[in-house]
Amino acid sequence: MPKKRDYKKEYADYHGTPEQKKNRAARNTARREAMADGTVSRGDGKEVDHKKPLSKGGSNAKSNRRVVSRKTNRKKGTKGK
């Protein structure tokens, strides 16, 4: 039987860190800007991909973003350059 995940601990150790909160805010900003530009819309199955991930030191500049399908973005993961 698989071990149960401790989600509260995961959040405290990773997702709740100041750096991750900053990255999450940057991803949300990128999505809002893409929606304002009309390149994505709610429920369209597309995501804003950072060519060089924020977690690997990438920026939130438009030159580092592109719109891709959810499947493509999830498959890429955080490989980065």
Buried (B, 14 or more C-beta within 10 A) or exposed (E): EEEEEEEEEEEEEEEEEEEBEEBEEBBEEBBEBBBEEEBBEEEEEBBBBBEBBBEEEBEBEEEBBBBBEEEEBEEBEEEBE
